[in-house]
Amino acid sequence: MSAYISTQEILKLPVYTELGTSLGRVVDIDCDTEDLRVERLHVQSFGLTGLLHEALIIHRSQIVRILPKKIIVDDAVVQKTEPANQTSADPA
């Protein structure tokens, strides 16, 4: 049985990865006009200070599930950054 959700309901939904990392809220949606399906979600995150961060664009292939109260996306959407190799300068 299929369930339907309107674009108005999708807007402002919180977005989480499969492991539960919060990515922000949906602020815009790109739809395919021929197939009438969601192609991309634009997700805006907020930092600890409440400042807007750069928006994420999540392709439909990365969406795992759209639920009535949240959207779950593939964990690969968020790439972990490796700490930079720090080399100490030897005194000359």
Backbone as ProteinMPNN parsed JSONL, in Angstrom:
{"seq_chain_A": "MSAYISTQEILKLPVYTELGTSLGRVVDIDCDTEDLRVERLHVQSFGLTGLLHEALIIHRSQIVRILPKKIIVDDAVVQKTEPANQTSADPA", "coords_chain_A": {"N_chain_A": [[0.838, -1.183, 0.0], [0.649, 2.126, -0.931], [1.733, 5.217, 0.426], [1.018, 8.659, 0.533], [2.517, 11.879, 0.489], [2.436, 15.358, 0.781], [4.181, 18.052, -0.918], [4.235, 20.294, 0.666], [4.115, 19.168, 3.177], [6.544, 17.868, 3.242], [8.383, 19.948, 3.179], [10.264, 21.577, 5.619], [10.557, 19.306, 7.162], [12.58, 17.445, 9.448], [15.852, 16.162, 8.72], [17.664, 13.192, 8.835], [20.54, 11.036, 9.083], [20.988, 7.489, 8.479], [22.245, 6.543, 10.74], [21.416, 8.328, 12.584], [22.366, 10.969, 12.671], [21.725, 14.374, 12.765], [20.896, 16.431, 10.077], [19.635, 18.773, 9.421], [16.895, 20.789, 8.202], [14.41, 20.376, 5.635], [14.351, 22.758, 3.113], [13.767, 23.31, 0.525], [12.596, 21.785, -2.52], [13.358, 19.895, -5.383], [11.591, 18.888, -8.17], [10.845, 16.415, -10.653], [9.289, 17.259, -13.554], [8.138, 15.657, -15.481], [7.99, 12.991, -14.501], [6.925, 13.514, -12.077], [8.138, 13.308, -9.501], [10.156, 13.509, -6.524], [13.33, 14.851, -6.931], [15.59, 16.099, -5.799], [16.514, 17.134, -2.517], [16.786, 20.092, -0.686], [18.608, 20.895, 2.016], [18.855, 22.656, 4.976], [21.109, 23.441, 7.485], [21.613, 24.286, 10.934], [23.863, 25.919, 13.037], [25.429, 25.701, 16.316], [25.271, 28.276, 17.246], [23.059, 29.182, 16.047], [23.379, 30.156, 13.555], [23.01, 30.122, 10.025], [24.115, 27.438, 8.029], [25.877, 26.246, 5.137], [23.75, 25.01, 2.565], [22.772, 21.613, 2.078], [22.534, 19.509, -0.733], [20.588, 16.903, -1.505], [20.427, 14.04, -3.357], [17.843, 12.079, -4.906], [18.536, 9.376, -4.937], [19.897, 9.041, -2.608], [18.068, 9.16, -0.63], [16.621, 7.352, 1.894], [14.23, 6.838, 3.274], [11.077, 8.442, 3.492], [9.325, 9.661, 6.033], [6.332, 10.452, 7.971], [7.162, 12.277, 9.953], [9.868, 12.727, 9.681], [12.825, 12.605, 7.56], [14.911, 10.113, 6.293], [18.21, 9.619, 5.329], [20.904, 8.248, 3.345], [23.865, 7.235, 5.053], [26.223, 7.972, 3.798], [25.909, 10.526, 2.887], [26.969, 12.348, 4.612], [30.253, 12.986, 4.941], [32.95, 11.831, 6.755], [35.513, 13.772, 8.145], [38.985, 13.552, 8.057], [41.411, 14.141, 10.563], [43.885, 16.601, 10.004], [47.237, 15.738, 9.164], [49.533, 16.462, 11.532], [52.632, 17.808, 11.679], [55.436, 18.238, 13.627], [57.764, 20.816, 13.741], [61.178, 20.229, 13.705], [63.658, 21.541, 15.855], [66.187, 23.58, 14.47]], "CA_chain_A": [[0.0, 0.0, 0.0], [1.425, 3.356, -1.026], [1.308, 6.373, 1.215], [1.361, 9.887, -0.17], [2.815, 13.037, 1.327], [2.5, 16.546, -0.073], [5.426, 18.809, -0.841], [4.129, 21.185, 1.823], [4.437, 18.382, 4.365], [7.974, 17.552, 3.196], [9.117, 21.157, 3.561], [10.502, 21.768, 7.048], [10.806, 18.054, 7.877], [13.983, 17.235, 9.808], [16.539, 15.137, 7.939], [18.644, 12.446, 9.622], [21.183, 9.907, 8.425], [20.552, 6.203, 9.024], [22.818, 6.403, 12.082], [20.779, 9.291, 13.475], [22.971, 12.297, 12.647], [20.815, 15.407, 12.278], [21.488, 17.245, 9.018], [18.908, 20.03, 9.296], [15.501, 20.71, 7.754], [14.179, 20.589, 4.203], [13.942, 24.131, 2.823], [13.317, 23.376, -0.857], [12.501, 20.49, -3.186], [13.362, 19.895, -6.843], [10.768, 17.785, -8.67], [10.854, 16.128, -12.078], [7.951, 17.613, -14.031], [7.58, 14.577, -16.291], [7.688, 11.841, -13.65], [6.274, 14.018, -10.86], [8.759, 12.727, -8.314], [11.206, 14.302, -5.89], [14.663, 14.583, -7.474], [16.595, 16.567, -4.848], [16.089, 17.886, -1.336], [17.723, 21.117, -0.214], [18.542, 20.799, 3.474], [19.578, 23.736, 5.647], [21.462, 23.114, 8.871], [21.847, 25.407, 11.825], [24.955, 25.655, 13.971], [25.133, 25.91, 17.734], [24.972, 29.682, 17.468], [21.843, 29.516, 15.319], [23.718, 30.692, 12.244], [22.776, 29.222, 8.895], [25.267, 26.837, 7.382], [25.645, 25.991, 3.719], [22.712, 24.006, 2.327], [23.113, 20.343, 1.454], [21.617, 19.073, -1.773], [20.548, 15.451, -1.389], [19.805, 13.434, -4.522], [16.817, 11.088, -4.582], [19.169, 8.075, -4.734], [20.422, 9.016, -1.248], [16.946, 9.156, 0.315], [16.292, 5.993, 2.319], [12.811, 6.769, 3.611], [10.381, 9.667, 3.881], [8.309, 9.344, 7.04], [5.508, 11.626, 8.255], [7.783, 13.249, 10.864], [11.291, 12.936, 9.373], [13.374, 11.978, 6.365], [16.153, 9.402, 6.58], [19.059, 9.542, 4.142], [22.078, 7.392, 3.417], [24.952, 7.762, 5.881], [27.286, 8.498, 2.94], [25.664, 11.94, 2.62], [27.908, 13.072, 5.465], [31.566, 12.37, 4.893], [33.764, 12.13, 7.925], [36.77, 14.404, 7.779], [40.139, 13.054, 8.795], [42.229, 15.25, 11.074], [45.094, 16.86, 9.203], [48.479, 15.257, 9.77], [50.282, 17.579, 12.094], [54.035, 17.484, 11.863], [56.098, 19.282, 14.405], [59.043, 21.224, 13.155], [62.326, 19.986, 14.583], [64.504, 22.738, 15.952], [67.368, 23.489, 13.594]], "C_chain_A": [[0.885, 1.249, 0.0], [0.839, 4.423, -0.117], [1.782, 7.613, 0.465], [1.596, 10.992, 0.841], [2.962, 14.231, 0.385], [3.848, 17.243, 0.071], [5.405, 19.772, 0.342], [4.463, 20.458, 3.12], [5.926, 18.031, 4.413], [8.809, 18.754, 3.62], [9.13, 21.289, 5.078], [10.666, 20.473, 7.83], [12.281, 17.972, 8.266], [14.554, 16.074, 9.004], [17.638, 14.528, 8.805], [19.302, 11.394, 8.735], [20.655, 8.629, 9.07], [21.081, 5.975, 10.433], [22.291, 7.449, 13.053], [21.412, 10.667, 13.538], [21.983, 13.292, 12.051], [21.529, 16.267, 11.248], [20.82, 18.595, 8.864], [17.473, 19.79, 8.873], [15.41, 20.98, 6.263], [13.678, 22.019, 4.003], [13.455, 24.302, 1.386], [13.355, 21.977, -1.45], [12.577, 20.728, -4.689], [12.575, 18.672, -7.288], [10.928, 17.65, -10.173], [9.439, 16.374, -12.588], [7.318, 16.526, -14.895], [7.134, 13.4, -15.434], [6.951, 12.219, -12.37], [6.81, 13.342, -9.601], [9.847, 13.646, -7.793], [12.544, 13.887, -6.483], [15.756, 14.95, -6.475], [15.911, 17.286, -3.691], [17.179, 18.902, -1.018], [17.538, 21.189, 1.294], [19.421, 21.875, 4.082], [19.856, 23.324, 7.077], [21.707, 24.406, 9.638], [22.943, 25.017, 12.795], [24.513, 25.914, 15.394], [24.745, 27.353, 18.028], [23.7, 30.117, 16.748], [22.102, 30.094, 13.942], [23.456, 29.654, 11.176], [24.093, 28.703, 8.356], [24.905, 26.614, 5.922], [24.622, 24.867, 3.55], [23.303, 22.761, 1.686], [22.096, 20.075, 0.358], [21.699, 17.555, -1.801], [19.768, 14.884, -2.566], [18.847, 12.333, -4.085], [17.41, 9.711, -4.317], [19.722, 7.924, -3.315], [19.318, 9.01, -0.194], [16.583, 7.709, 0.619], [14.8, 5.868, 2.563], [12.288, 8.155, 3.948], [9.242, 9.243, 4.789], [7.487, 10.59, 7.329], [6.192, 12.69, 9.116], [9.264, 13.482, 10.615], [11.658, 12.232, 8.078], [14.698, 11.347, 6.762], [16.919, 9.262, 5.28], [20.255, 8.64, 4.417], [23.17, 8.044, 4.259], [26.064, 8.391, 5.048], [27.074, 9.967, 2.582], [26.648, 12.793, 3.41], [29.229, 12.334, 5.43], [32.341, 12.789, 6.121], [35.073, 12.735, 7.447], [37.874, 13.856, 8.665], [40.915, 14.248, 9.33], [43.506, 15.384, 10.224], [46.315, 16.321, 9.935], [49.268, 16.461, 10.246], [51.709, 17.12, 12.296], [54.674, 18.613, 12.632], [57.441, 19.576, 13.759], [60.14, 20.942, 14.156], [63.162, 21.236, 14.658], [65.77, 22.543, 15.127], [68.646, 23.666, 14.365]], "O_chain_A": [[1.766, 1.393, 0.847], [-0.373, 4.516, 0.077], [2.839, 7.597, -0.165], [0.967, 11.041, 1.898], [3.553, 14.11, -0.689], [4.561, 17.048, 1.055], [6.443, 20.036, 0.949], [5.021, 21.046, 4.046], [6.503, 17.91, 5.493], [9.808, 18.613, 4.325], [8.099, 21.126, 5.731], [10.893, 20.516, 9.039], [13.144, 18.386, 7.492], [13.844, 15.131, 8.654], [18.432, 15.238, 9.422], [18.708, 10.92, 7.767], [19.96, 8.68, 10.085], [20.443, 5.293, 11.235], [22.676, 7.458, 14.222], [21.027, 11.471, 14.387], [21.464, 13.075, 10.956], [22.624, 16.771, 11.498], [21.387, 19.487, 8.233], [16.9, 18.735, 9.142], [16.222, 21.714, 5.698], [12.71, 22.442, 4.634], [12.814, 25.299, 1.055], [14.055, 21.096, -0.951], [11.944, 21.644, -5.213], [12.846, 17.556, -6.845], [11.122, 18.638, -10.881], [8.491, 15.759, -12.101], [6.095, 16.476, -15.028], [6.036, 12.873, -15.613], [6.42, 11.358, -11.668], [6.051, 12.872, -8.754], [10.394, 14.462, -8.535], [12.859, 12.698, -6.533], [16.73, 14.214, -6.315], [14.885, 17.946, -3.856], [18.366, 18.583, -1.08], [16.455, 21.504, 1.787], [20.599, 21.99, 3.74], [18.951, 22.906, 7.799], [21.969, 25.462, 9.062], [22.947, 23.902, 13.317], [23.37, 26.296, 15.647], [23.979, 27.618, 18.954], [23.306, 31.281, 16.825], [21.169, 30.478, 13.236], [23.652, 28.458, 11.391], [25.067, 29.447, 8.241], [23.75, 26.779, 5.529], [24.629, 23.893, 4.303], [24.213, 22.84, 0.86], [20.916, 20.388, 0.516], [22.753, 16.988, -2.087], [18.594, 15.204, -2.754], [19.019, 11.73, -3.026], [16.84, 8.944, -3.541], [19.988, 6.808, -2.868], [19.596, 8.873, 0.997], [16.276, 6.934, -0.286], [14.171, 4.908, 2.117], [12.966, 8.945, 4.607], [8.313, 8.555, 4.366], [7.904, 11.69, 6.965], [5.85, 13.87, 9.028], [9.868, 14.339, 11.26], [10.918, 11.389, 7.57], [15.505, 11.952, 7.468], [16.37, 8.846, 4.26], [20.569, 8.318, 5.563], [23.377, 9.256, 4.189], [26.78, 9.262, 5.543], [27.974, 10.594, 2.025], [27.105, 13.833, 2.933], [29.31, 11.178, 5.847], [32.378, 13.967, 6.477], [35.667, 12.274, 6.472], [37.705, 13.716, 9.876], [41.066, 15.255, 8.637], [44.103, 14.395, 9.8], [46.421, 16.426, 11.157], [49.619, 17.35, 9.471], [51.961, 16.148, 13.008], [54.477, 19.789, 12.327], [58.144, 18.677, 13.298], [60.059, 21.356, 15.312], [63.361, 21.92, 13.654], [66.346, 21.455, 15.103], [69.729, 23.618, 13.783]]}, "name": "protein", "num_of_chains": 1, "seq": "MSAYISTQEILKLPVYTELGTSLGRVVDIDCDTEDLRVERLHVQSFGLTGLLHEALIIHRSQIVRILPKKIIVDDAVVQKTEPANQTSADPA"}
